[in-house]
Amino acid sequence: MNKYQIAKKYSRALINSVDTANAGKVIEEIEAFASVINSDKKLKLVFASRLFTEEERGKALSIALPRLNVSEETRKFLSFVVAEGHLGVIKEIIKLAIQINNERMKKARALVISPAPLSSNYIERLRTALKSMTQRDIEIENRTDESLIGGFIVKVGSTIYDSSLKGQLRVLRTTLMN
């Protein structure tokens, strides 16, 4: 099984095993655990290396988790992932779990790239328009790209809406070259 298939299997198991109301909290706790592991080389070695036994990894986990004050659901899930030796795909598991949970909760995340930061009023107008287009609650992340000159690019899932001047010039160039 490849990395994506493993992550998909575990993310589905996670979302199906937790209550809908707790899924976001559990995902956040798993993200916190993953960031602790990534920031500590010794811990990362314990969980990633086959030099340590399952029992030793379990002991390390039982020491680390109480310090993070995670829920029982998170503890069980992480214990299972560590026991199966798939902690190496935790980032992918988190990413897919967020997507599955957002789908379940009828939420979507939009990345808006603009030449300058957008005002809160404009972001709210954009959120309302995107909500009517997607039939989902929209969370907006605004990034700036000064090379756009004007307009903006909106990415919602795999759909891209490009109303930037740079995008319009690219389309014009393609049209003129054909």
ABEGO torsion letter per residue (X at the ends): XBAAAAAAAAAAAAAAABBAAAAAAAAAAAAAAAAAAAABAAAAAAAABAABBAAAAAAAAAAAAAAAGBBAAAAAAAAAAAAAGAAAAAAAAAAAAAAAAAAAAGBBBBBBBBABBBBAAAAAAAAAAAAAAAGBBBBBBBBBBAAAGBEBBBBBEABBBBABAAAAAAAAAAAAAX
